[in-house]
Amino acid sequence: MSKNILKLSAIGFLLGMAINVFALLIGGSLPSAFDTSGGAERFALHLIISGFYGAFCMGSTVVYDIERFPLLLSTVLHFVCVMGLYVPISLYLGWVDGISTLLIIMGIMAAVYFFIWLIMYLRYKSEVEKLNRFKEEYDAEKKEK
């Protein structure tokens, strides 16, 4: 499991940095390396912190691999971990401009988590029903013989 955490974290680190650069490009606030007012240092800080945040988010998905945890518990744990780190980082780096924006983003993320949970729940429920049908067919065939 520790190899999986490291692999996921490495992917998350790169993905976190890429998302940050993309967001800065879209927002039109990518600092110039020649900016003398600390733009390059601020940009590097954003890259490093967003990389570590991405690594944490991806690495913490291993809670879904703990079989004794129900899907809902794993989803809630991951959400709490991700949001627990997102709040201080976003406020520190200025990703949000106030508490109202932060609450809106948290609401959107909660909705996304709910829909992901719902999709996974329905998928797993369908798989269980299919397995139960196979078992019933197998049991019926076994009784016939």
C-alpha positions in Angstrom: 0.0 0.0 0.0 2.9 2.4 0.7 4.1 2.0 -2.9 0.6 2.9 -4.1 0.6 6.0 -1.9 4.0 7.1 -3.2 2.9 6.5 -6.8 -0.4 8.3 -6.4 1.3 11.2 -4.5 3.9 11.6 -7.3 1.2 11.8 -9.9 -0.8 14.2 -7.7 2.2 16.4 -7.2 2.6 16.9 -10.9 -1.1 17.2 -11.5 -1.4 19.8 -8.7 1.3 21.9 -10.3 -0.2 21.6 -13.8 -3.7 22.6 -12.5 -2.2 25.6 -10.8 -0.4 26.8 -13.9 -3.5 26.2 -16.0 -5.6 28.2 -13.5 -3.1 31.0 -13.5 -3.0 31.1 -17.3 -6.8 31.1 -17.5 -7.0 33.8 -14.9 -4.4 35.9 -16.8 -2.2 36.3 -13.7 0.8 34.1 -14.5 3.7 36.2 -13.1 6.7 37.0 -15.3 10.0 35.5 -14.4 11.4 39.0 -14.9 9.1 40.6 -12.4 11.1 42.3 -9.7 8.2 42.6 -7.2 8.5 38.9 -6.1 6.3 37.4 -8.9 8.7 34.6 -9.7 9.1 33.7 -6.0 5.3 33.8 -5.5 4.8 31.7 -8.6 7.3 29.1 -7.3 5.6 29.1 -3.9 2.2 28.5 -5.6 3.7 25.6 -7.7 5.3 23.9 -4.7 2.3 24.2 -2.4 -0.2 23.2 -5.1 2.1 20.3 -5.9 2.1 19.1 -2.3 -1.7 19.7 -2.1 -2.1 17.5 -5.2 0.1 14.9 -3.7 -1.9 14.8 -0.5 -5.2 14.7 -2.4 -4.1 11.8 -4.6 -2.3 10.0 -1.8 -5.2 10.1 0.5 -7.4 8.2 -2.0 -6.0 5.1 -0.4 -8.9 5.3 2.1 -11.0 3.9 -0.7 -8.8 0.7 -0.6 -9.6 0.0 3.0 -12.1 -2.8 2.5 -13.7 -2.6 6.0 -14.7 1.0 5.3 -18.0 1.5 3.6 -18.0 3.7 0.5 -19.8 6.5 2.3 -17.2 6.6 5.2 -14.3 6.6 2.7 -15.9 9.4 0.7 -16.5 11.5 3.8 -13.0 10.9 5.2 -11.4 11.9 1.9 -13.6 15.0 1.6 -12.7 16.0 5.2 -9.0 15.5 4.5 -9.0 17.4 1.2 -11.1 20.3 2.5 -9.2 20.4 5.8 -6.1 21.2 3.8 -7.7 23.2 1.1 -9.1 25.9 3.4 -5.8 27.1 4.9 -3.9 26.8 1.6 -6.5 28.7 -0.4 -6.7 31.4 2.2 -2.9 31.7 2.5 -2.3 31.7 -1.3 -5.2 33.9 -2.1 -7.0 31.3 -4.3 -10.2 32.6 -2.8 -11.0 36.2 -2.1 -13.1 35.7 1.0 -15.1 33.4 3.2 -18.2 33.6 0.9 -16.2 32.4 -2.1 -14.7 29.7 0.1 -18.1 28.5 1.2 -19.3 28.4 -2.4 -16.3 26.4 -3.5 -16.8 24.0 -0.5 -20.5 23.6 -1.5 -19.5 22.8 -5.1 -16.9 20.3 -3.9 -19.5 18.7 -1.6 -21.9 18.4 -4.5 -19.2 16.8 -6.7 -18.3 14.4 -3.9 -22.0 13.5 -3.5 -22.4 12.8 -7.2 -19.2 10.7 -7.3 -20.4 8.7 -4.3 -23.9 8.3 -5.9 -22.4 7.0 -9.2 -20.0 4.6 -7.4 -22.9 3.4 -5.1 -25.1 2.7 -8.1 -22.3 1.0 -9.9 -21.4 -1.2 -6.9 -25.1 -2.0 -6.3 -25.4 -3.1 -9.9 -22.3 -5.3 -9.6 -23.7 -6.9 -6.4 -27.1 -7.6 -8.1 -25.3 -9.2 -11.0 -23.2 -11.4 -8.7 -26.3 -12.4 -6.8 -28.0 -13.4 -10.1 -24.9 -15.5 -11.0 -24.9 -17.1 -7.6 -28.6 -18.0 -7.9 -28.1 -19.4 -11.4 -25.1 -21.4 -10.1 -27.1 -22.7 -7.1 -30.0 -23.6 -9.4 -27.8 -25.5 -11.7 -26.1 -27.3 -8.8 -29.5 -28.5 -7.5 -30.5 -29.8 -10.9 -27.4 -32.1 -11.0 
